[in-house]
């Protein structure tokens, strides 16, 4: 009886670990996003965004390699603007925009 419970628990732990690992975003993975601009920090090239579907809030960083459509720079965005795009997660945990479009 003891060995059956131990095997069951081992399988359960492995299944839980697999489920959590498959939903994580690893550094270098492109992640699509859409949402509403909540705040613009132009001096630091950062934009705070809220996804209305999930209420998730996150901040993206725009750099020289970011492709922007509908705006010429971060300073052109304002609170309430709808945006879509993709970002990469860096090793430091920053969300760096690869492309972003103002709707």
KABELGI-V960761 format. One record per residue. N is the residue number from 1. RES is the residue in three letters. PHI is phi as a letter, one per 30 degrees, with the letter a starting at -180 (999 if undefined). PSI is psi in whole degrees, -180 to 180 (NA if undefined). OMEGA is omega in whole degrees, -180 to 180 (NA if undefined). Layout:
[[N;RES;PHI;PSI;OMEGA] [N;RES;PHI;PSI;OMEGA]]
//
This chain:
[[1;UNK;999;-42;-178] [2;UNK;d;-41;-178] [3;UNK;d;-32;178] [4;UNK;d;-46;178] [5;UNK;d;-39;180] [6;UNK;d;-43;178] [7;UNK;d;-42;179] [8;UNK;d;-46;-180] [9;UNK;d;-38;178] [10;UNK;d;-44;178] [11;UNK;d;-41;180] [12;UNK;d;-44;179] [13;UNK;d;-43;179] [14;UNK;d;-41;179] [15;UNK;d;-44;179] [16;UNK;d;-44;179] [17;UNK;d;-41;179] [18;UNK;d;-44;-179] [19;UNK;d;-46;-179] [20;UNK;d;-38;-178] [21;UNK;d;-30;-179] [22;UNK;d;-18;-179] [23;UNK;c;-4;180] [24;UNK;d;154;175] [25;UNK;c;124;-180] [26;UNK;c;156;178] [27;UNK;e;133;179] [28;UNK;j;-11;178] [29;UNK;d;133;176] [30;UNK;d;134;-179] [31;UNK;b;127;177] [32;UNK;d;147;177] [33;UNK;b;159;170] [34;UNK;a;150;-180] [35;UNK;l;-166;-178] [36;UNK;c;135;178] [37;UNK;d;126;178] [38;UNK;c;-31;-177] [39;UNK;a;144;176] [40;UNK;b;127;175] [41;UNK;c;82;-172] [42;UNK;d;-37;-178] [43;UNK;d;-27;-179] [44;UNK;c;7;-179] [45;UNK;h;42;-180] [46;UNK;c;145;178] [47;UNK;b;124;176] [48;UNK;d;130;-174] [49;UNK;b;145;175] [50;UNK;b;127;176] [51;UNK;d;113;-176] [52;UNK;d;-25;-179] [53;UNK;d;-37;-176] [54;UNK;c;-8;-174] [55;UNK;i;16;177] [56;UNK;d;133;176] [57;UNK;c;137;179] [58;UNK;a;160;180] [59;UNK;c;130;178] [60;UNK;c;153;178] [61;UNK;c;132;178] [62;UNK;c;130;178] [63;UNK;b;-172;-177] [64;UNK;d;-26;-179] [65;UNK;d;-10;-179] [66;UNK;d;134;177] [67;UNK;c;116;-178] [68;UNK;c;137;177] [69;UNK;b;135;179] [70;UNK;i;-10;177] [71;UNK;b;155;177] [72;UNK;c;-15;179] [73;UNK;a;176;-179] [74;UNK;e;-36;-178] [75;UNK;d;-19;179] [76;UNK;d;-15;179] [77;UNK;d;150;177] [78;UNK;b;163;-180] [79;UNK;e;132;179] [80;UNK;j;-14;178] [81;UNK;d;140;175] [82;UNK;d;133;-179] [83;UNK;b;154;172] [84;UNK;b;163;177] [85;UNK;l;-159;178] [86;UNK;b;150;174] [87;UNK;b;160;174] [88;UNK;c;143;177] [89;UNK;c;123;180] [90;UNK;d;171;177] [91;UNK;d;-25;179] [92;UNK;d;-1;178] [93;UNK;i;10;177] [94;UNK;d;147;176] [95;UNK;c;102;-177] [96;UNK;c;122;-177] [97;UNK;d;131;171] [98;UNK;c;-37;175] [99;UNK;a;144;179] [100;UNK;b;136;180] [101;UNK;b;131;173] [102;UNK;d;127;-179] [103;UNK;d;NA;NA]]
//
